[in-house]
Amino acid sequence: GPVLSGLKNLIAKKLSEEEEEQKVKVVAKKERHL
């Protein structure tokens, strides 16, 4: 139903946001070493 697809969208959005945060942290670590 619509509720389930809405939940899936929320979860997908949350996962992609967490991935972006991880990338930012990795980049920050690399930049600190330079």
MOPAC internal coordinates of N, CA, C and O (Angstrom, degrees):
PM7 1SCF
backbone

  N    0.0000 0     0.00 0     0.00 0    0    0    0
  C    1.4516 1     0.00 0     0.00 0    1    0    0
  C    1.5179 1   112.66 1     0.00 0    2    1    0
  O    1.2310 1   120.20 1     0.36 1    3    2    1
  N    1.3170 1   117.22 1  -179.64 1    3    2    1
  C    1.4730 1   121.52 1  -178.86 1    5    3    2
  C    1.5251 1   113.01 1   -63.05 1    6    5    3
  O    1.2310 1   120.73 1   147.94 1    7    6    5
  N    1.3322 1   116.20 1   -32.06 1    7    6    5
  C    1.4720 1   119.27 1   179.95 1    9    7    6
  C    1.5189 1   110.47 1   -64.58 1   10    9    7
  O    1.2310 1   120.89 1   135.92 1   11   10    9
  N    1.3374 1   115.91 1   -44.08 1   11   10    9
  C    1.4598 1   120.79 1  -177.78 1   13   11   10
  C    1.5239 1   110.85 1   -63.62 1   14   13   11
  O    1.2310 1   120.36 1   134.77 1   15   14   13
  N    1.3444 1   116.92 1   -45.23 1   15   14   13
  C    1.4636 1   119.47 1  -179.46 1   17   15   14
  C    1.5256 1   109.75 1   -66.29 1   18   17   15
  O    1.2310 1   120.15 1   146.88 1   19   18   17
  N    1.3310 1   117.33 1   -33.12 1   19   18   17
  C    1.4594 1   120.51 1   176.59 1   21   19   18
  C    1.5132 1   110.80 1   -64.42 1   22   21   19
  O    1.2310 1   120.87 1   137.62 1   23   22   21
  N    1.3366 1   115.93 1   -42.38 1   23   22   21
  C    1.4677 1   120.34 1   177.81 1   25   23   22
  C    1.5197 1   110.53 1   -62.60 1   26   25   23
  O    1.2310 1   120.66 1   136.55 1   27   26   25
  N    1.3381 1   116.35 1   -43.45 1   27   26   25
  C    1.4679 1   120.09 1  -179.95 1   29   27   26
  C    1.5205 1   110.04 1   -59.91 1   30   29   27
  O    1.2310 1   120.83 1   138.34 1   31   30   29
  N    1.3445 1   116.01 1   -41.66 1   31   30   29
  C    1.4687 1   119.63 1   179.18 1   33   31   30
  C    1.5202 1   110.61 1   -62.97 1   34   33   31
  O    1.2310 1   120.39 1   137.06 1   35   34   33
  N    1.3371 1   116.85 1   -42.94 1   35   34   33
  C    1.4646 1   120.87 1   179.13 1   37   35   34
  C    1.5214 1   110.97 1   -60.83 1   38   37   35
  O    1.2310 1   120.89 1   133.92 1   39   38   37
  N    1.3294 1   115.90 1   -46.08 1   39   38   37
  C    1.4681 1   120.62 1  -178.36 1   41   39   38
  C    1.5258 1   110.07 1   -63.78 1   42   41   39
  O    1.2310 1   120.55 1   135.72 1   43   42   41
  N    1.3318 1   116.56 1   -44.28 1   43   42   41
  C    1.4667 1   120.42 1   179.83 1   45   43   42
  C    1.5245 1   109.88 1   -61.32 1   46   45   43
  O    1.2310 1   120.57 1   137.98 1   47   46   45
  N    1.3362 1   116.52 1   -42.02 1   47   46   45
  C    1.4641 1   120.57 1   179.59 1   49   47   46
  C    1.5262 1   110.29 1   -63.35 1   50   49   47
  O    1.2310 1   120.54 1   134.95 1   51   50   49
  N    1.3232 1   116.56 1   -45.05 1   51   50   49
  C    1.4641 1   121.26 1  -179.32 1   53   51   50
  C    1.5263 1   110.27 1   -61.75 1   54   53   51
  O    1.2310 1   120.51 1   136.54 1   55   54   53
  N    1.3366 1   116.64 1   -43.46 1   55   54   53
  C    1.4627 1   120.41 1  -179.72 1   57   55   54
  C    1.5220 1   110.78 1   -62.48 1   58   57   55
  O    1.2310 1   120.29 1   135.14 1   59   58   57
  N    1.3317 1   117.05 1   -44.86 1   59   58   57
  C    1.4634 1   119.34 1  -178.18 1   61   59   58
  C    1.5244 1   110.21 1   -66.56 1   62   61   59
  O    1.2310 1   120.03 1   144.65 1   63   62   61
  N    1.3386 1   117.54 1   -35.35 1   63   62   61
  C    1.4680 1   119.93 1   177.32 1   65   63   62
  C    1.5224 1   110.29 1   -65.11 1   66   65   63
  O    1.2310 1   120.35 1   138.40 1   67   66   65
  N    1.3374 1   116.94 1   -41.60 1   67   66   65
  C    1.4659 1   120.25 1   179.05 1   69   67   66
  C    1.5207 1   110.37 1   -64.96 1   70   69   67
  O    1.2310 1   120.23 1   142.38 1   71   70   69
  N    1.3366 1   117.17 1   -37.62 1   71   70   69
  C    1.4624 1   120.26 1   178.00 1   73   71   70
  C    1.5184 1   110.23 1   -63.51 1   74   73   71
  O    1.2310 1   120.47 1   137.91 1   75   74   73
  N    1.3342 1   116.72 1   -42.09 1   75   74   73
  C    1.4679 1   120.56 1   178.65 1   77   75   74
  C    1.5270 1   109.78 1   -60.69 1   78   77   75
  O    1.2310 1   120.35 1   137.10 1   79   78   77
  N    1.3422 1   116.93 1   -42.90 1   79   78   77
  C    1.4694 1   120.24 1   179.32 1   81   79   78
  C    1.5213 1   110.36 1   -61.30 1   82   81   79
  O    1.2310 1   120.20 1   137.90 1   83   82   81
  N    1.3351 1   117.22 1   -42.10 1   83   82   81
  C    1.4652 1   120.63 1   179.36 1   85   83   82
  C    1.5193 1   109.88 1   -61.57 1   86   85   83
  O    1.2310 1   120.20 1   136.12 1   87   86   85
  N    1.3474 1   117.23 1   -43.88 1   87   86   85
  C    1.4671 1   120.83 1   179.74 1   89   87   86
  C    1.5210 1   109.85 1   -60.68 1   90   89   87
  O    1.2310 1   120.71 1   136.26 1   91   90   89
  N    1.3334 1   116.25 1   -43.74 1   91   90   89
  C    1.4703 1   120.31 1  -179.49 1   93   91   90
  C    1.5222 1   110.20 1   -60.87 1   94   93   91
  O    1.2310 1   120.39 1   137.75 1   95   94   93
  N    1.3341 1   116.85 1   -42.25 1   95   94   93
  C    1.4670 1   120.62 1   179.68 1   97   95   94
  C    1.5205 1   110.80 1   -63.72 1   98   97   95
  O    1.2310 1   120.41 1   137.21 1   99   98   97
  N    1.3323 1   116.83 1   -42.79 1   99   98   97
  C    1.4673 1   120.78 1  -179.86 1  101   99   98
  C    1.5206 1   109.91 1   -63.26 1  102  101   99
  O    1.2310 1   120.48 1   135.46 1  103  102  101
  N    1.3224 1   116.69 1   -44.54 1  103  102  101
  C    1.4681 1   120.69 1   179.69 1  105  103  102
  C    1.5238 1   109.80 1   -63.04 1  106  105  103
  O    1.2310 1   120.33 1   138.82 1  107  106  105
  N    1.3310 1   116.98 1   -41.18 1  107  106  105
  C    1.4643 1   120.71 1   179.71 1  109  107  106
  C    1.5236 1   109.87 1   -61.59 1  110  109  107
  O    1.2310 1   120.32 1   138.01 1  111  110  109
  N    1.3276 1   116.99 1   -41.99 1  111  110  109
  C    1.4711 1   120.49 1   178.82 1  113  111  110
  C    1.5246 1   110.36 1   -61.81 1  114  113  111
  O    1.2310 1   120.61 1   134.95 1  115  114  113
  N    1.3310 1   116.44 1   -45.05 1  115  114  113
  C    1.4646 1   120.54 1  -179.05 1  117  115  114
  C    1.5239 1   109.90 1   -61.78 1  118  117  115
  O    1.2310 1   120.60 1   137.89 1  119  118  117
  N    1.3331 1   116.46 1   -42.11 1  119  118  117
  C    1.4652 1   119.82 1  -177.53 1  121  119  118
  C    1.5211 1   111.06 1   -67.57 1  122  121  119
  O    1.2310 1   120.11 1   148.15 1  123  122  121
  N    1.3222 1   117.40 1   -31.85 1  123  122  121
  C    1.4623 1   119.93 1   178.41 1  125  123  122
  C    1.5243 1   110.77 1   -64.84 1  126  125  123
  O    1.2310 1   120.59 1   145.09 1  127  126  125
  N    1.3371 1   116.49 1   -34.91 1  127  126  125
  C    1.4668 1   119.75 1  -177.96 1  129  127  126
  C    1.5236 1   111.46 1   -69.00 1  130  129  127
  O    1.2310 1   120.66 1   150.41 1  131  130  129
  N    1.3390 1   116.34 1   -29.59 1  131  130  129
  C    1.4662 1   118.82 1  -177.02 1  133  131  130
  C    1.5256 1   111.80 1   -67.08 1  134  133  131
  O    1.2310 1   120.10 1   180.00 1  135  134  133

